[in-house]
Amino acid sequence: MIKRAIVVGGSISGLFAAALLRRKGWQADVFERVDVELKGRGAGIVSHPELLDILDESGAGTTDLGVHVSDRVLFDREGNVIKHRHFPQILTSWDRLQNLARRVQPEGTYHLNHNLVGFEQDANGVAVRFENGRIEKGDMLVAADGFRSIVRNILVPQVQPLYAGYVIWRSVVEEADLDPATHAAVFEKFAFFLEPGHEVVGYPIAGQNNDLRPGKRRYNFVWYRTINEKRLEDMLTDATGRMHAISIPPPLVRPDVVQEMRNKAETFMAKPLLSVLHTVKSAFFTPIYDLASPSMAFGRIALIGDAAFVGRPHVGLGVTKGAADAKALADAIASSGDDVDGGLRAFEEKRRPIGDLVVAKGRELGAFLDEKGARGHANGIDEHHQDELLRETAADSFLHQRTAREEAQDGV
């Protein structure tokens, strides 16, 4: 009998899990809580070779994935390039990856408007209950429902996101809106600017509908900024006086909060990136959190992606990690034959150390942004940290170093 996976969460990691499990002979259905197709979430995504391989293996492919860049640069306040590093990567977008992964879902296997409210499991499988009254049964539940995971909150309610001490402002601007001088300075490269308590990053991504033609692309603008918890509470409070837990929907960010952000940028930001910000029509912020689940397998239930571990965006591995979790899950389940529980244990043994490592690396790269770090670098960011951030931001080399160490240990 064909085994069935119930995948909760219709974003990228859930889509990868369903596609890869089907390729191993499973039936898989994806249940998403919202009632409309997901789109327009996030902005720029940095790709890695592992992600490209999984896109191919899942059937989604990598055709016209994004914008190719070859170099990273670090600006000073005047816009002079003070550091340069050759670092080829493909810079894509959340929308493009979501569309590619969504396209390979067979008709009738992707279900909107299904908000999970509970589940039961036994030695034979799981039964999942949704708010609309529907009950679905399967051999395994895959929780790909993000860092606010309902499944994780039921299983381990004590595991909650921990505020890192800073927020990230995000926006995208149209390539055509950049003046020629700004375009020449920032486009076709991965740009950085560092100050105590601040990190500004920018890079090109595809335009609307994945348009990769010069002049039709967009520029992804990111600003990490140290914010204490009292100020964060104010920023998370909308115009009606309601404070939103964890994060605030972009349309509800108060205009005075946005204006204060713009005013602050005028006092310190590198001129080319400040010029980008001047073209920004709308921006939103998200507090940065760490989250690490003590387990990824609970009987017949697997946590993947941000439901299990949330690493800070400096690592640039959120999507790749979720995709790799999905692949490891499908591979472990296939290798286990009929022993689903054993397959889930093997999956956790392989992926939980990776999740811990990603969280730790994110903390390491973001350490200079917390309040203590900001005070410790009052005279500027030293060259060691400059080089480290230019070399290791949105890079996966630390994972390869771990693999090499493991292989060396196995050979002993």
N, C-alpha and C positions, 0 to 999 in steps of 0.2 A: 504493500500500500504506500502511495506517495505521501511523504510527510509534509506538514504544513507549518509555515512560520507566519505569525501575526506580527507585523512591524508597526509600531506606534511612532509616528513622526514622519511627515512627508517631505522633509528637507533632504539635503544632499546625502548625508550618511545613511538615512533610512532607505533612500532610493538605491544606493549602492548595495546595501545589505540584501534588499529584495532581488535585485538583478543578479548578484553573484550567487545567492542561494538557488535561484532558478537554474542557473548554469550547472549546479551540482545535483540537479534532479528534484529539488524541493518545489512545492507550491508556496507562493509568498504573496500576501496581500498587505498593502500599505494603508494605514488609517491616519488621516491628518485632521486635527481638531478644527481648523478654520474652514469656512464654507466657500472660499474662493481659491483659485490656483495661486500658489506662492510666487511672488515676483517682486523685484525692486528692493530686496532686502540686502543690507550691507552694501558694499561697493567693490573695491579692489580685492583680489585674491592672488597671492603669489603661488605659483605652481612649483612642484618638485618632481624629479624623475619618478618617484614612487606613485604619485598621483597620476602621471601620464600613463604608466603601465596599467594601473587599475581602470582608468577610463577605457583603455583598449580591451582589457579582459572582460569588462562588464558589457561591452558592446556599444558603449556610448561614443567612443572614439575621441580623437583630438583635433579634428578638422577645424581650422580657423579658431583655435582655442583662445588666442589673445595677442597681445603686443609683445614682440621680442625686444628686450633691452640687453645691452652688453656691459654697461658700466654703472658704477655707483660713485657718487660724489658727495663731499661734505662741504657745505658753505660756511663762511663766516658771516657776520652781520651785514657786511657791505655786499655780499653776494659773490665774493671771491671763492674759488674752489681751493680749499686748503688740504683736502685729501681726495685721493682717487683710487678706485679698485676695479679691476676687470672682473665682472661677475655676470655671465650670461644667464638670463631667466626669461620665462614666459609669464607675463602679467595678465591675468584674466579677471573675470568678474563673477560675483555670486550668481547673477542672472544667467550667464552663459553656462556655468557648470550645472545649475539647476535644470536648465532647459535640456542639456545633453542627457542628464541622468533621467529626467522625466520622460523623455522621448522613447526610452527603451522599456517602459512599463506597459505590458499588454493591456488592451482594452478591458475594463471591468475589474482591474486589480488595484486601482488607486481610488481611495474613498475619502471624499471631503466631508466636513461637518461631523466628525466622530471624535468626541472628547472623552478620553478614558476617565472612568470614575472608580474602577476597581478591578480586581482579578483574583482568581483562585487557581492554585496549582496542586497537582499530586504527582505520583510517580509516572503517570501516563501522559500528562500534558497540562495545558492551561486553558482557562476560560476567562475571557476578557469582557468586561461590561462597559458600555458606552452610555453617555448621558442621554442619548436619543432612545434608549431602551434596547438597543441591539446587543446581543451576546454572540461573540465569536470564539470558536474553540480551535485549538491547534496543538502541535507538538512542542512549540517553543514561542515565547514572547521576546521580541527584540525591541528594547526601549531605545529609540533614537529621537527622543522628544526634548533634546536640548538641555541647557544648563538649569532651566526651571523644571526639569523632569518630574512629572507627576508620579511615574513609576518609581524613580529613586526616592522620592519623598515618602512614598508609602513604605518602601523596603527599609530605608535608613534615614528617617526624618531628622536625625541629629546632624547629618551632613548638609551644611548650608554654605553658600558662597561667602568668601571672606574678602572684604574690601581691601584693595592693595594700596590705597592712599592717593590715587590719581584717577583722572578720567581721560577719555579719548574723544576728541571732537573729530567728526568726519564730514566730508562733503565731496562732491564731484563737480567739476566745471567742464564746460564744453571747450574742446581744443580751439574752436574758432573764436571763442571769447577772450583768449589770451593775446595780449599785444605781442608784436614780433620779438621784442627784446626779452620778454618773460618767456615766451615759447622757446627761444634759442637757448636760454639759460637752463630751463628745467625739463623740457620734453625730451623724449628718447633716452631717458636715463632714470635711475633710481636715486632721488635726491634726499639728503639729510641735513638737518640743522640741529645743533645741540646747545643747550644752555642749562644752568642749574635749575632743576625742577621742570624742565621742558625738553621734549623731543618732537621735532616736526619732520614728517616724511611725506614725500610725494612721488608719484610715478604714473605713467600713462596706462590707460585701459581702453578697451573697445568702446565705441559709441553706442547709441541706442540700436537695438536689434543686432547687436554684435557687429556693428559697422567698423571695419578696420582700415578704411580709406583715410589717408592723410587729410586732416582738416575736419574729419567727421568723428574723431575719437574723443575721449574725455581724459581728464586728469584727476587722479584720486589724491585728495588732500587729507592728511591725518596729523593731529596734534595731541600729544600726550601732555597733560598738565597736572601738576600736583595740586590737590584740593583737599583741605581737611574735612573731617566728617561733619562738623557744624555747617560749613559752607555747602557741602554736598546735600545736606537735608534741605537747605533753601533752594538749591538748583533743582531738586527733585519735586519741589512743590509747584503746582500749576497755578494759574491765575485765579482759580476758585478757592485756593487755600488747601487743596488736597495734596498730601505728600504721597508719592508713589514709591513703593518698596522696590528695591533692586535697580530699576531703571524707569525712565519716563518716556511715554510715546513721543516721537519727534514733533508731532503737531502741537503738543501741549507744553513744550519748552517755552517759558515766558520770554517775550521780546527783550526785556531788560537783561536777562541772563545772556542772551546772544550778543547784545550790544556791549556788555561788559567784556565778553570774550574778544570782540573786535577791538575794543579800546586797549586791552592788555597787549594784544599782538603788535600794536603800533609802537609800543615802548621797547621792543627788543628783537623782533623777528627778522631773519635774513630777508633782504629786500626782494629777491626773486619770489620767495614763497609768500611774503606779505602781499606782493602783487597778485599772486594766485588768489589769496584770501579776499582781496578787494573785488574779485569777479564772482565770488561765491554768492549765490542768491539765497540759499538756505543751508543750514548746518544743524547737526544734532550731536548730542554727546551720550556716551555710555560710560558708567563707572567701570573700572577694571577690577575683576575679581579673580581669586584663585579658588579652585574646587577640585577635590580629589576624593573619589569614593574608595572605601576600604576594600571593595570587591567589585568585579564586573560580571560575576556569575552568581545567581541565587536560584539554585534548583534548575528549573526550566526557563529561567529569565536571564537575558543578557543585556547589560548596559553598554552602549557604544557611543562614540563621539563625545559631545559636550555633556551628555547625560552622565558620563562616568568621570571625565577629567576636563577641566577648563584651564588651558595654559594661556598666559598673557599674549596679546597679539604680536608682541615683538618677535616671538618665535615663528609666526607666520605659518603654523602647521595645523590650524584648526580643521580645515577641510581635508587636508591630506591625512591627518590623524584619524578622522572619522571614516574616511575611505579605507584606510589600512586596517582599522578595527573591523570593518565590514568584511574585508577580504580574509583576515585571520579567522573570523568567525565561520565563514563559509568553508574555508579550508579545513579547519579543525572538525567541524561537523561532518564533512564528507569523509575525512580520515577515520572517524569514529564508527562508521557503519550505522548500526541501529542503537548504539550507545550515545544518546543525545546528551545525557548528563556528563558522561566522560568527555565528550567533545567540548562541552562548555567549560569544563575544568581545564582542558588543554588550552582553550582560547584565552582564559584568564591568566594562566601561567605565562603565556607568551606576551600578552598585551598590557597587563597591569604595570609591569616595570617600565614599559614605554611611557604610559600615562604619567607615572611618577616623575620620570626623567624630563618630560616636556614641561610639567608644572615647575620643577626645580629650575630648568633653564630659563623659563619666563621670568621667574623671580630674580635670577642672576642678572639678566639683561635689563630688568627694570629697577634694580636696586638703587641706582643713582637718582631715581625720580621720587622716592619716598621722602618724607620730611627730613629724616636724619641724613639721607644721602644728599639732599639738596643743600643742607647746611654744610655738609662735609666737602662740598665742591663749590663753596661760595666764590672762589676765584676763577671758576671755569671748569670745564670737563677736561681732565688730563688726557694726554695722548694715548695712554694705554686703553682708557675707556673709549676714546674715539675710534681707535683701531678695532677694538673688540666689537663695537656696535656696527661698524661698517662691514666687518667680516662675518658676524654671526647673526645679525638680524635677518629673519626670514630665511634662514639657512638650515639645512638638515645634517650638516657635517657631524654634529655631536652624536647623532643616532648611529651614523656609520662607525664612529670611533667605538661606541659601545659594542656594536656587532663584531668589530675586529677583535676587541678584548675577549668577548665570549668565545670566538673561534680559537683564539690562542689558548684560552683556558681548556677548551675541549680537547686540544691537541696535546696537552700536557699528560 
